Structures are given as structure tokens and as C-alpha cells.
Amino acid sequence: MLIGYSIIKPAIFLFAIEKKKMLTEEGKKMNRAPAWTQEEFEVLLKNSSMSDDELAKKLPKRSLGSIGTVRSGIHSYHRNLDVSMLSKMMLDKLSKVKGTTICPKCGVKF
């Protein structure tokens, strides 16, 4: 068993190094933001004409990338495409506001 262990141990060590690299960016630990709140999502929905930069000022806990991803998810939702980037809360909210929501990507009311 010692031979098998000596092969596996270096592989586990290399995996740990690669995982650590993925978790860090320029020496800083990357933390995942908490789930979007309903209030944050409503701010995004009500301000569909704002740019991502403007919206980021209203949503200080959200990165530009996160805002763009959710906006793309809303666009995908009304086009019946992949919505895996949206949470259950977001999907529930979108189903309740049908006909009154403006897509932040293309401007279509749905």
C-alpha cells in the first residue's frame, strides 16, 4: 500500500495547489457574494434603463459582472432560453410580474 499512497499523495497535493490558485486573485481570497435579496432584485427590475455602472451604485454588494449576469438571465427568461443563472426567488418574482417587466438587455416589455 505504501507505493499506491506515494502516487496518490503528490496528486492530492497538486490538486490542493491548483484549488488554492483558483481561490486567490493577486494574493487576495475571493469570497462569493451572498445570495441576492428580493429587494436587490426589485431594484434591478425597476431600473432597467440604467447602465450596469449606474446600477452598481444602487447595489453596492453586487459586482458589475453579477449585475450583468442577472440582466442576461432576465433576457433569457423572456426569450425562453437557459435561466440557470437565476435563483428560484428571481424566477418566482419574474413569473409574478409578467406583462409589466422591461428587459434590461433589449427593452422588450414582457
N, C-alpha and C positions, 0 to 999 in steps of 0.2 A: 504493500500500500504506500510505502514511502515514495516510490517512483511516481505513482499517479498523483500524489499530493504535490510533489515538486513541480509537476507540469501545471496543475490547476492553480496553485498559489500565485505564480507570476501572472497568469491570465487575469485572475481576480484583481491583482494589484494594478495592472494596466487599465482594466475597466474602471477602477476607482479613480485613477488619474484622469481618464477621459471624462468621467462624470463630473469631477471637480472642475475641469476646464469648461464644461457646459454650464455650470452653475455660477461661474465667475466671468466678469467682463471688466477688463483692465483692473483686476485685483479687487473688485467690489462684488459682494454677493448679490445676485439678482433675486429679488423676492417677488413672488407672484402677488398681484394686487388682489384684494378681497373681491368677492362676487359683487356685481353691480346691484345697487339697491333699486327698488321700484322708483324712488324719487329721482335718482340719476337718469334712469331710462326715460322717464317722463320729460325731464329737461331736454334730453337728446331729441325725443319725438316732437316736442313743442318748438324746437329751434332748428327745423330742417333747412332753413335758408342760411344759417350761419356756417362759416368755414370751420374746418376742424380746429384751426388755431383759436378762433373766437370761442368755440365751444369748450375748448380745453381750459379757458379761463373760468368758465362756469362749473367745470367738472375737474377741480384740482387734483383729485385722486386718480384721474384717468390719463393715460398717455395718449399721444396723437395716434399711435398705432392701434390702441384699444378702441378709440373712438371711430377710427376708420374701419376697423373690422366689424364693429356693431352696425355701422351705417351700411356696409356692404351686405351684412346679414339681413337687414331690413329690405334692401333692394332685392335680394334673393328670395325673401319671403313673398313679396308681392308678385314675383315672376315664377313662383312655384319651383324654385331651384333648391340647392342644398342650403340648409339653415343650421347646420351642425355647430356653427359658431355662436348661436343664440341660446340663452338659457331657457329653461322651462318658464320662468317668470316672464321673460321677454316674449316668448311665443304666446303665452296666455294673454298678455297685455295687447299684443298685436291682433289677436283674434277678437278682442272686445272692442277695438277701436276701428274696425273695418269701415271703410267709406268716409272716414274723417282724417286719415293719416296721409301726409305728403311724403313721398320717398325723398330722402336726403341726397340720393345719388342722381336720380333722373327727373325729379319734380312731379311725377305722376301721383295723382290722388287715388288712394285705394282703400 
